[in-house]
Amino acid sequence: MTFDYSRKVIHLEPNSFFNEAFVYDASGLRLRAASPSFSPPTVAGVREASPAQAAGIVRGDVILKLNGRDTAYLSLETIREMVGAPAQSHQLTLLRDGKVIEGVLKTREMLP
């Protein structure tokens, strides 16, 4: 990647991994963390036909625990990495409308 600021142009060249497939997300969750503490994360969206939708997770759920770990002590990036890998099973503790809900998220590859 080369930035040519004078001409307001970016030049992109493929690297040796350009043609290799990779899994970006295996959960279907879109998470956000609000300030000031940036935790726990809130579900900002759920992709249709995704593992998150199959697990019953809905927009607005707050993830309190992931695999027994309090999400207040995990960064948003760490949580995304944990649920982003395919073929994993994660125990979740969610807060929805003031009620605590337990569930399981089984991740998988989601190819378009």
N, C-alpha and C positions, 0 to 999 in steps of 0.2 A: 504494500500500500504506500503510495506516494502522494503527498499533499502539495499541490501547486497553489499556494495562497494568492499569488499575484494574478493568476488567471481564474481563480475560484474553481479549480478542477481537482478531482481525486482520480488517481490511476490505480487500478486493481489488477494484479497478476495472480493467477492461481499458483498455489504451492503444491508440494508433492502429495498432499492429502486431499486435494480438490475433489477427486472422483470417488473417495471412500464414503460410504454411507455411515451415518451415526444417529443415535437416538437422542433427541433433544428433550423430549418429555414423554414419560410413560404413565402419567397419572391423569392428565386432563384438568389439573388444577391451575388456576391463576390466583396467585397469592399476593397480598399486600400487607404491609406493616405500617401502622400509623404512628406518628410521633406523639408524645415525646420519648417514650421508651422503645418504640419500634417492635414491641412484642406484647402479647402473642399475635401471630399472624391471623389475618382474616381472609376468608375465601372471597375473592373479588369476582370469580367466574368459574363455571364448570363447563367443559367442552362436552357437546352431545356425543353419545355413544362411547363415552370414555370410562375407564375404571373408576374415576371419582363419581360419575353419575350412577354407575352400577352399585357403588357403595352407599348411595343415598346422600351424598354430600351436596349441600346447596349453597348458593351465593349467600353470604352473610354469616355463615358458620365461622366460629372462632376455634382454631386448633389449640387446645390447651396442652395436650400431651401427644407425643409421637413415639411409639414403641416404649412407653413408660417414662420417657424423658420429658421434663417440663420444657415447653417451647420458649418460655421466658428466658432460658439460658442458651438457646440456640439462635444463630443468625438466620435470617431469611434465606440466604444463599445455602447454608448447610441443610436447611429443611428442603429446599428445592432439589438439591443434589440427592438427598435421601429418597424422596418420592419420585425422582426423575428416572431412576434405573428400572429397567424392565425385569419381570419375573421375580418380584419381591412381594412380600406380604407385610403390611404395616398395621399395627394396632393404633387406633386413634381415639382420643378423648376430645369431643367437640362440645362447644357451648352454643346452643340454639334457642333463642327466645327465653333465656334464663334457665334452661334445662340442660343438664349434662347428659351427653349421649356417647355411648361406646360403639365403635365400629371397626371394620377391617377394610383396608384398601389393598387390593391385589393389582399391582401394576403390570402392564404389558406394552409391547410396542404398538403404536398407533400410526399406521401408514395411511396416507390419504387415499 
